[in-house]
């Protein structure tokens, strides 16, 4: 700490080769994340919506948060506070939950929920997104802040009606897309991910199947 550090990264492409070209080397973003030893684990939140039957005037937003203690020392306890922000950055509602004491190197899943009155529903025509700001406190001190983007909606499959989104039947019109793209191979710029999705929407597509590789976080965000 406090001195110059050198981080060496080696890409090992010698393991095997598929029948398709899977690419080699580093062709996605690489991030070095700095955090307090008590923090939300990477990709450590899971959010989902619940409604009473088909009453969409109120949503119950369930939030699960994995909090990690990377210290060797025991943590006597912590508090997780969630604040729901709308697309314009205004606070909608908030809730909090107390976490259990954590041993060194231990991780714990905290579960809570909040009620959202008159939610702005996510749909294909208007993909409205909320942001949940998750703050972790220990001994009254803020140790981490983590943001989760989410849409409030109800997705279900019915044996007679097919796919329903917010209680309405939606015909799925999808495509199968590989990881690569003409001209850039597997190293797809973030802007090209979004451009391709916009072109597919112009064709009338509303469903997307990714082939062979987990898609990049940037593609999923787009």
C-alpha positions as CSV (number, residue, x, y, z in Angstrom):
1,X,0.0,0.0,0.0
2,X,1.2,3.5,-0.8
3,X,3.8,2.3,-3.3
4,X,3.9,1.5,-7.0
5,X,2.3,-1.8,-7.9
6,X,2.5,-3.9,-11.0
7,X,-0.4,-6.1,-12.0
8,X,0.4,-8.9,-14.5
9,X,-2.4,-10.5,-16.5
10,X,-1.9,-13.5,-18.7
11,X,-4.5,-14.8,-21.1
12,X,-4.3,-18.6,-21.5
13,X,-5.9,-19.7,-24.8
14,X,-4.2,-23.1,-24.9
15,X,-6.9,-25.1,-23.0
16,X,-8.9,-26.2,-26.0
17,X,-10.4,-25.0,-29.3
18,X,-14.1,-25.2,-30.2
19,X,-15.5,-25.9,-33.7
20,X,-16.1,-22.2,-33.9
21,X,-13.5,-19.4,-33.5
22,X,-13.9,-18.3,-29.9
23,X,-11.3,-15.6,-30.0
24,X,-8.2,-15.2,-27.8
25,X,-6.5,-12.6,-25.7
26,X,-8.2,-9.8,-23.7
27,X,-11.1,-8.3,-25.7
28,X,-13.4,-7.1,-22.9
29,X,-13.0,-4.5,-20.3
30,X,-10.8,-5.3,-17.3
31,X,-11.5,-3.4,-14.1
32,X,-9.6,-3.2,-10.9
33,X,-12.1,-2.5,-8.2
34,X,-11.2,-0.8,-4.9
35,X,-13.5,-1.2,-2.0
36,X,-13.8,-1.2,1.8
37,X,-13.2,-4.6,3.4
38,X,-16.9,-4.6,4.3
39,X,-18.8,-4.2,1.0
40,X,-21.4,-5.5,-1.4
41,X,-20.0,-8.5,-3.2
42,X,-19.4,-8.1,-7.0
43,X,-22.8,-8.6,-8.7
44,X,-24.1,-9.1,-5.2
45,X,-27.6,-7.8,-5.5
46,X,-30.7,-9.6,-6.9
47,X,-34.0,-7.7,-7.3
48,X,-37.4,-9.0,-8.4
49,X,-41.0,-7.7,-8.4
50,X,-44.1,-9.2,-7.0
51,X,-47.8,-8.2,-7.5
52,X,-51.1,-9.3,-6.1
53,X,-52.8,-11.1,-9.0
54,X,-53.0,-8.6,-11.8
55,X,-53.1,-5.5,-9.7
56,X,-50.3,-3.3,-10.9
57,X,-51.1,-0.3,-8.8
58,X,-48.7,-1.5,-6.1
59,X,-45.5,-3.6,-6.4
60,X,-43.5,-5.5,-3.8
61,X,-39.9,-5.1,-4.6
62,X,-37.7,-7.9,-3.1
63,X,-34.0,-7.2,-2.7
64,X,-31.3,-9.7,-1.8
65,X,-27.8,-8.4,-1.0
66,X,-24.6,-10.4,-0.5
67,X,-22.4,-8.5,1.9
68,X,-18.7,-9.6,2.1
69,X,-16.3,-9.1,5.0
70,X,-12.8,-9.4,3.4
71,X,-11.1,-8.5,6.6
72,X,-9.5,-11.1,8.9
73,X,-11.2,-9.4,11.8
74,X,-14.7,-10.1,13.1
75,X,-17.5,-7.7,12.2
76,X,-20.0,-7.2,15.0
77,X,-22.8,-6.4,12.5
78,X,-23.9,-4.1,9.8
79,X,-26.9,-2.4,8.3
80,X,-28.0,-2.4,4.6
81,X,-30.1,0.6,3.5
82,X,-31.8,0.6,0.1
83,X,-33.1,3.7,-1.7
84,X,-35.2,3.5,-4.8
85,X,-34.6,6.3,-7.3
86,X,-36.8,6.9,-10.4
87,X,-35.4,7.6,-13.9
88,X,-35.2,11.3,-13.1
89,X,-33.1,10.7,-10.0
90,X,-35.9,11.4,-7.5
91,X,-36.2,9.3,-4.3
92,X,-39.3,7.1,-4.4
93,X,-39.0,5.1,-1.2
94,X,-36.4,3.4,1.0
95,X,-36.0,0.5,3.5
96,X,-33.3,-1.0,5.7
97,X,-32.3,-4.3,7.1
98,X,-29.8,-5.4,9.8
99,X,-27.2,-8.0,8.9
100,X,-25.7,-10.6,11.2
101,X,-22.2,-10.5,12.7
102,X,-19.6,-11.7,10.2
103,X,-16.4,-13.6,10.8
104,X,-13.3,-12.7,8.9
105,X,-13.7,-13.6,5.1
106,X,-17.4,-14.5,5.6
107,X,-20.2,-13.5,3.3
108,X,-23.9,-13.2,4.2
109,X,-27.1,-12.8,2.2
110,X,-29.5,-10.1,3.5
111,X,-33.1,-10.1,2.3
112,X,-35.7,-7.4,2.5
113,X,-38.5,-5.8,0.5
114,X,-40.1,-2.4,-0.2
115,X,-43.6,-1.4,-1.3
116,X,-43.7,0.8,-4.5
117,X,-47.0,2.6,-5.0
118,X,-48.1,3.3,-8.6
119,X,-44.9,1.9,-10.1
120,X,-43.9,2.9,-13.6
121,X,-43.9,-0.5,-15.3
122,X,-41.2,-1.7,-17.6
123,X,-42.5,-2.9,-21.0
124,X,-41.1,-3.4,-24.5
125,X,-42.5,0.0,-25.8
126,X,-41.3,1.9,-22.7
127,X,-38.4,0.1,-20.9
128,X,-38.5,2.3,-17.8
129,X,-35.7,1.7,-15.3
130,X,-35.3,2.5,-11.6
131,X,-32.0,2.6,-9.7
132,X,-31.6,1.0,-6.3
133,X,-28.8,2.6,-4.2
134,X,-27.6,0.1,-1.6
135,X,-25.5,1.6,1.3
136,X,-23.7,-0.6,3.8
137,X,-23.1,0.8,7.3
138,X,-20.9,-0.5,10.1
139,X,-20.9,1.2,13.5
140,X,-22.8,4.0,11.9
141,X,-20.1,4.6,9.3
142,X,-20.8,4.2,5.5
143,X,-18.5,1.5,4.2
144,X,-19.9,0.9,0.7
145,X,-22.4,2.2,-1.8
146,X,-23.6,0.0,-4.7
147,X,-26.1,0.7,-7.5
148,X,-28.5,-1.7,-9.2
149,X,-30.5,-0.9,-12.3
150,X,-33.9,-2.7,-12.4
151,X,-37.3,-2.6,-14.2
152,X,-40.5,-3.3,-12.3
153,X,-42.6,-5.7,-14.3
154,X,-44.3,-9.1,-14.2
155,X,-43.2,-11.7,-16.7
156,X,-44.9,-15.1,-16.9
157,X,-45.6,-18.0,-19.2
158,X,-49.2,-19.4,-19.5
159,X,-50.0,-22.7,-21.1
160,X,-52.9,-21.3,-23.0
161,X,-51.9,-17.7,-23.7
162,X,-48.1,-18.0,-24.0
163,X,-45.9,-15.2,-22.7
164,X,-47.5,-12.5,-20.6
165,X,-45.8,-9.2,-19.7
166,X,-47.7,-7.1,-17.1
167,X,-50.7,-9.3,-17.7
168,X,-50.7,-8.7,-21.5
169,X,-50.0,-11.2,-24.2
170,X,-46.7,-10.5,-26.0
171,X,-45.7,-12.4,-29.2
172,X,-41.9,-13.2,-28.9
173,X,-40.1,-12.3,-32.1
174,X,-36.5,-13.2,-31.5
175,X,-33.1,-13.7,-33.1
176,X,-30.0,-15.8,-32.4
177,X,-26.9,-13.6,-32.1
178,X,-23.3,-14.7,-31.8
179,X,-20.7,-12.9,-29.7
180,X,-18.8,-11.5,-32.7
181,X,-19.6,-8.9,-35.3
182,X,-18.4,-8.2,-38.8
183,X,-15.2,-6.0,-38.9
184,X,-14.3,-6.3,-35.2
185,X,-14.5,-10.0,-34.4
186,X,-15.0,-10.7,-30.7
187,X,-13.7,-7.3,-29.6
188,X,-17.0,-5.5,-30.0
189,X,-17.0,-1.8,-28.9
190,X,-19.7,-0.8,-26.4
191,X,-21.4,1.5,-28.9
192,X,-21.7,-1.3,-31.5
193,X,-23.5,-3.4,-29.0
194,X,-26.2,-0.8,-28.6
195,X,-26.3,0.0,-32.3
196,X,-27.0,-3.7,-33.2
197,X,-29.8,-3.9,-30.7
198,X,-31.4,-0.7,-32.1
199,X,-31.2,-2.2,-35.6
200,X,-32.9,-5.4,-34.4
201,X,-35.7,-3.4,-32.8
202,X,-36.3,-1.6,-36.1
203,X,-36.8,-5.1,-37.7
204,X,-39.5,-5.8,-35.1
205,X,-37.4,-8.0,-32.7
206,X,-38.2,-8.1,-29.0
207,X,-36.3,-11.2,-27.9
208,X,-32.6,-12.0,-28.0
209,X,-30.8,-15.4,-27.7
210,X,-27.0,-15.2,-27.2
211,X,-24.8,-17.9,-28.6
212,X,-21.7,-19.7,-27.2
213,X,-20.5,-17.1,-24.8
214,X,-21.9,-15.2,-21.9
215,X,-22.7,-11.7,-23.1
216,X,-20.7,-8.7,-21.8
217,X,-22.2,-6.6,-19.0
218,X,-22.3,-3.7,-21.4
219,X,-24.4,-5.7,-23.9
220,X,-26.8,-6.7,-21.1
221,X,-27.0,-3.1,-19.9
222,X,-27.8,-1.9,-23.4
